[in-house]
């Protein structure tokens, strides 16, 4: 078994709580934001600590509206692929433990 963590979308449950509301949309994290990566680091450590495996599945699918909410307001309009690629690089660094 290996842990699986959503690292971009499908996060409406956690994003409903005030301390985690810094998001792009109601279910997508705010890419490029320092608080996002602090949260992801906690999630990755929590999900992977019960396992001996060094492998982890980082879900980043179905982020269709990435960059269209708070991200667009803060950083301007950007190409979806560029936003996701930059986010993936940051998450990749976190999971290489």
N, C-alpha and C positions, 0 to 999 in steps of 0.2 A: 504494500500500500504506500501511496505517496500523498502528501497534502495537496489540496487545491484551494487557491485563493483568487478571488476576483480582484483585479488590480486596476480596474478602470470603470466598468459599467456593472449593472445588476446590483447596485448598492443602495437601493431606495430605503431598505430597512435601517441601515446605520445612519444614513443621511437625514433621517427624520428627527434625529436628536440634535438639540441646539449646539452642543459642543462640536458636532461634526457637519454642520450645515454649510461650511465653506465648500461649495460644490459648483460645478458647471451647470448641471441641470438637476432635476429631482432624483436621478438615479446614476449620474455620472460624476466622478471625481473631477476636481479642478486641476487639470494637468499643469505642471510648471509651478505650482504653489508649494512652498516649503511645508506647510501644515499637512498637505496631502501626503507627502513622502514620510513625514513623521508617523502618520496614521498607518500607512502601508507597511512601514518597518515593524510596527507593533503587531499588525495583523500577520505578517509573514513569520515573525518569531513565534507568536502564539500558535499558529497553524502547524509549523514545522517542528516545534520542540518535542512533541510526543513521538516522533518518528526517528528511526536510526538513519533512514535514507537521506542522502543529500540532494535528492531530486525534489522538485516542487513544480506543480502545474500553476502557471500564472495566467488566469483567464483575462482576456482583453477583448472579448468579442461583443458584437452588437452595440457598439458605442456610436450608433448612427448620428446622434445629435451632438457629438463631441465638438466643442468649439463654438457652439451656437448660443449659449446662455451667458453665464457670468464670465466665462473665458473671453468671449467676444467683446464684452463690455470692458474688461480690464486690459486685454492685449490686442484688441482689434481682430479683424477677420484674417484667418490664416487657413492654409490648406490642411484638410483633415489628416492626410498622410504625414505631413510634417509634424503636426501636434502629436500624433500617435507614435511616430518614430522617436521623437525626443523623449516622450514618456517611457517608451520601452527601454531605451538606453538607461534611464535612471532606475527603473525597476530591475533591469538586468544586473546592475551594479549591486543592488541590495540582496539579490538572491545568490550571489556568488560568495557564500560563506564557507 
